[in-house]
């Protein structure tokens, strides 16, 4: 059955008012189907990779990272931003090595999702990394990261208990759990 896809907005104009290292900001004027014109504020981001590093003992490698916007330490899956036009399949191993020091012999792309599609263009590419070989991490000069290894069941309990508050980590662990048959 072929259904016609209706796009409810047409971009009339776009003014890129800021272009930083991590994101840009655009102000758009769009015309709705009823001809009304409204404004949209769009944060532009190149996207990122998120990795679920899983040990042979069914442990998850998490990073405890200080996040300035939240003004506190946050438990997260290793992740990192893409360079312009970078292949996510190449970025994922780089980010895992940088943040945890791990190298993975086996990679599987599980999924992808938008982090906040109401305001942000960022698309996150989710990978499962297994057959890990640990090593020293290679943090950027301004990163504050502590690597933690927790049993799978404990990571899920940390979501339920509110210890894991990062949306990409919650989504990533849930998707991996479904993929691995650990969550039904």
Secondary structure, 3 states (H helix, E strand, C coil): CCCCCCCCEEEEEEEEEEECCCEEEEEEEEEECCCCEEEEEEEEECCEEEEEEECCCCEEEEEEEEECCCCEEEEEEEEEECCCCCCHHHHHHHHHHHHHCCEEEEEEEEEEEECCCCCECCEEEEEEEEEEECCCCCCCCCCCEEEEEEEHHHHHHHHHCCCCCCHHHHHHHHHHHHHHCCCC
